[in-house]
Amino acid sequence: MPPEQRQVYVQVVEGLLQHGLKGQVSPRLRERLRQAGVDLDRPLLPLYPLSLWGRCLEIIVEEVYPGLPRAEGYARLARAHVEGYGATLLGRAVMGVMRVLGPRRMVQRLPEVMRGTDNYTEATLTERGPAHFELHFNSSLGGPGYVEALLESLLAAGGAKSPRVTKLHDDGDSTVYALTWATEP
């Protein structure tokens, strides 16, 4: 799918902006987001262009986590995003299922979960061991450390102990992440 047709679904935007950043949206951040194309004083749209959403994430990191290294700001943003998504109607259902499934079965559902966030993501999973998987995406998302922290937060929500996500490959068109966690002896 051409980049200009890639769009993010409203529940992703709602999860972060209305729940994950609750109490942290300053008047300046609100105005910068409005200027970028997301007006928090109006009902959210069903879809947002990926390029716009990426710009919003940059603005949020600049405004909410000033002074932090970019990667740490994006990591904190990702953790807030997972927490906020879990507060949405759809997110509560997804997170509840993740907790019940446990880390291994939850990871096996990640491709399906990721497809529910936008109109372009295709993800495939390769098992490398009992607590070691590779997740392949047909896209590359800017924001250093963002996807890693997002996936680690999802693993933790699924009950994984000491989750670790490492980017193995990124050619600008696709990415591969290693997902690992500690297993019980």
N, C-alpha and C positions, 0 to 999 in steps of 0.2 A: 504494500500500500504506500503510495507517495506520502512523504512527510506532511504535506499541507492538508491531507485528509485524515491524519491521525488525531483522534480526540479522546479526552479523558471524561469518564462518566461523573455525574454530579455527586455520587456518594463519596468519591475520592476527595473532591473539593470540599464538600460538607464536612467530612471527617476531620480534615485538618483545620479549616478556617472557622468552623462553628463549634468544634469540640476540642480538638487537639491544642489549639491556641487560646482557649477560653481565658479571658482576663489579660491576654498579652497583645491584643490588637489595639495599638495606640491610634490616636487620630491621624498621625503621620503615616503609619502603615496602612490604615484604611484608605487614605487619600492616594497613596502610591499604588495600591492594588486597583483602586478605581481608575486611575490614569492608565494603568496597564490593560484594563479590560474586565476586571472582576469587581462589581459593585456590591459590597456587602450590605448596602441599605435597600437592596431590591431582592426579590426572590432569585435564588440561584438558577442558572440555565441548566438544561438537561445534559449538555455537552460543552466542553471547552477545548479549543485547539491545543494540542500538545505544546506547541511553541509558546503559547500564552501561559500555560501552566508551568512550564520550565522557568519562564521569566518571573512568575509569581513566587516560585520557590526561592529564586535568587534574592528577590526583594525581601522575603520573609527572613532569610538568613541574615541579610544585611541589617534589618531592623530589630529582630528579636535576639540575635546572638552577635552583637557588634563586639569587636575586640577578640573574638575567638578565631583560631585558625579555621579556614573555610571547611575543611573536612570535619572538624569537630562540630561546627555549626550545622552542617548537613546531617551529621549523625544524630544530633539532638533533635533536629527537625523530624527525622524519620521516626525516632522513638515516640515523639509527640503525635505524629501522624497515625501510627499504629494504635496508640491509646485512644486517639480521637475517633478513628474509624470504628473501634470497638464500642463507641458510644452511639453510633448510628443504628437505625433499625436493622439494616442488613448486616452491619458489622457485628452487632450483638449476637446474631444468629450464627454467623461464620465463626466468631471467636469461641462461642459456646461449643460448637462442634469440634473445633481444634483442640480444646482442653480435653474433651472426652476421647478423641482419637489417639492422643499421645504423639510424640515427635515423629516417629517413623511413618505412621499412617497419615499424619498431618502433612508431612513433606510430600508424600505421594499425591496429595490433593492440591498442592501448590500450583501446578499448571492451570488447573481449572479455576482456582481462586484468582490468579493473576489475569486470566482472560476476562474476568468480571469487572476489571478496573478501567478498561478502555476498549476501543474498537479495533485495535491492531495487534495486541500482544499475543504471540504464540510462544509457548514455553514447553520444553520437553525435559524430562528427568532421566538421568542415568544413575543407577545404583552402583556404588564403588565398594560398599561395605555396609555392615549393620547400622552404622551411624555416620555414613559418608555418602553423600550424593552430589552429583553435578547438575546444576539447573542451567539450561541453555535458553537464551532469549533471542528473538528475532529483532532486537532493537538495542540501542545503547542510550542510557539516560545520563545526562550530565549531572553534576553535583557530586563531588568527590566524597565517598563514604556513605552516601545516601542509601543506595540499594543494599549495601552490606548491613548497615544498621537496621534497615527495614526488615530484611530477612531474618536477622538475628532476633529482633523483637518478636517476629511471628513464631520462630522456633521456640523462644522462651514461653510465649503464650500457649504453645502446644506441649509444654512440660519438659522441653529439652534442657539438660543441665550443661552449663558452660558452652552455649552455642557459639560457633565461630563461622563466619562467612568470609571467603576470600575470593576476590576477582581473579580469575585465571586467564581470561581472554577478553579483549575489547577492541574490535576493529572499526568502531564507529557505526557499524550496521548490525552487529550482533555481540552478545556478551555471554560469558560462561562464568558461573560462580560455583565454588566448592562449599558445600554446607556440611559441617561436622558438629558433633556434640559428644559429650562424655557419656559412656555407657556404664550401667551399673555392673559392679564386679560379680 
